[in-house]
């Protein structure tokens, strides 16, 4: 028997080891595949996120417009009359010239 010949028992052991390696590799691939998200699920989640972002952007824009309106109201209804009242009081205190 030459040095390259193997016995049936050795061949069976090698085939069994190869089978176990392939089984372990396939199990590892299966575990990794479970961690991935399907394209359809990813696209649906992305669309939902974009919709939520759009709603939030509109709310921010509405809030900005509301703050501008409140600032205009504050200036026209509170600050200008207060300045006019203070000016009137100061001018009356100064007396006629």
Buried (B, 14 or more C-beta within 10 A) or exposed (E): EEEEEEEEEEEEEEEEEEEEEEEEEEEEEEEEEEEEEEEEEEEEEEEEEEEEEEEEEEEEEEEEEEEEEEEEEEEEEEEEEEEEEEEEEEEEEEEEE
